[in-house]
Amino acid sequence: MRPLRPIERSTELARVYVWEWPVRVAHWVIVGAILVLSATGYVVAHPPGRWAPLGTVKAVHSYAAIALTLAFASRVAWMFIGNRWAQWDQLLPVRRERWRGLGPTLEWYLFVLRKPPGYVGHNPLAGAIYTLVFLIELLMITTGFAMYSVSAPYWSPMHAFGFLGPLLGGLQTARWLHHAGMWLLLGFMVHHVYSAVLMSQVEANATMESIFSGYKFVPEEDVVSPRVRRATPPSP
Amino acid sequence: MREGRQGLLAELERRGVTRREFIRFCGAMAAALGLPGGASAQIAGALRTAPKPTLVWLEFQDCAGNTESFLRASRPTVANLILDTISVDYHETIMAAPGTQAEEALARVVAESRGQYLAVVEGSIPLADGGVYCCIAGRTALDIAKRVCGGAAATIAVGTCATHGGIPGAAPNPTGAVGVGEAVPGLRNLINLTACPMNVENLTALIVYYLTFKQWPPLDAERRPLFAHGKLLHDACERRAHFNAGEFAEAWGDEGHCNGYCLFKMGCKGPVTFYNCPTIRWNEGTSWPVQCGHGCIGCAEPRFWDRMTPFYGHLPLTPGIGADIDRVGLAATGLVAAGFAVHGVTSYVKRAAERELPAEKSVPPPDRKGNGP
């Protein structure tokens, strides 16, 4: 594949520190935890044999769950203390301009718009999807705590979460929800990696690199206010 | 039936129960209740002088399975004295009095012992169509439950039908069957002894606890006593070590099954069921389902017929699709990936086509890597 030409630049690019280190650390801990949790969780539900003793596998699953929970909690806390691109209103499309931005972004994905609307942080559509992802992660933590709490050691403060089981409709229902949530997260992961690669290619603004470095290179005008590039295809 | 309220010990002596036998029974009860060693002496002391509890046993939409369990109380000489011979003033299945006489016996207990007798309920209560699906002596089950349980010192719902609707209450639940707690809200001292059927050792232990301590034991969110339903069955199972080691029966009768390996892969619901089945066992502690080689079906859990099925599968089927959630999830994830693959190819082709168009005269500035067009 020949590299495709990125979007034409009308202004100078600005180097912006978008993702602060707590955001990046939380992101990668969550990625690692979800991969470990999915693998070990699948093994627990479908035990392959003696080479995977479930006592050990469940222990690994529990430690990864602790990592996920802490990363999740820190990221939620950072929604209220982080910079403007980490704030909660970048996820929930409650502000008018974010709500209005949903349509154009979807149009771009559906090839109606030729160029994606320019946003420095998450675009409104991605933000809305991430809201769902946070809710699914919360469901996983809730169902996981419900199942863990009932056989926690007698001294464990995790017994405080024993009330969750009956609320969820019993542990068997919690189990099913735990499986369904895993597949939703894995399905999201496929979408997320694809969209990140696509955006990175089209916008050429170091989207991919930014989750490692924190920096994006964006047109200066986007830093001030996002815009919808309604450029019409050039006529021959 | 209720002559001579002079305590249990006199009754025991009259029946020829030895002291040794009595002490052994008290020790077994202390163990079932999870009480420390010294408690058996306290139980013995209390039972010696305890007045005989009056007990009425109501049967609604049931199969009499709990009655069967009740009649097979182990250590029958002592347990029967406490549960059966002395104190049961009304029990449709086993009482001698028929028809009008039987109903008069029940009415007498409700009228004379108000606030003192124990009501045991077996079977679910239908609420649909005014409760016509279960009537005894011209009264609906709901009416009887309100009248009898409302005046009882405590109501003990035995079996999952009486506690949560059970099999009559399973989908589509044509009679609108519910448990006692839902049918008659606000009952004083409602205790749910779930399982299908309940284990009579737990009923005996519950009453012994009441006679000893003059109060009811701690309950969980489903109003089940914690001594019987406080622990996950999986954590007390004798096959648990095989689970931890990754040793499973893969098919009925295979080597793992013959070796007594864990039945998790055969759909055992032990990991989601709270019950003391593995420790209390059945038929005088002889065996219990998992020891016999069959997985737990989670009968002690609310609405187990809906929630725990398929009994031989790990998870409930996916609503609306009917397949295993892991197959559905894998297929859905594959579809998502395929969809994005199509999107990716389309996106590339479209951008490539635009790139070939000679319209744009102005040369865009190079990006930050210096990759100009």
Interface residues (C-beta under 8 A of the other chain):
Chain A: M1 R2 P3 L4 R5 P6 E8 R9 L13 Y42 A45 H46 P47 P48 G49 R50 W51 A52 P53 L54 G55 Y109 F111 R114 V150 S151 F163 G165 P166 G169 G170 L171 Q172 T173 A174 R175 W176 H179 A180 M182 W183 L184 L186 G187 V190 H191 Y194 L198 V202 A204 A206 F217 P233 P234 S235 P236
Chain B: A221 E222 L232 H234 D235 F243 N244 A245 G246 E247 F248 F264 K265 K269 P271 V272 F274 G298 E301 P302 R303 R307 M308 H314 L315 P316 T318 I325 D326 V328 G329 L330 A332 T333 V336 A337 F340 H343 G344 T346 S347 Y348 K350 R351 A352 E354 R355 L357 P358 A359 E360 S362 P364 P365 D367 R368 N371 P373
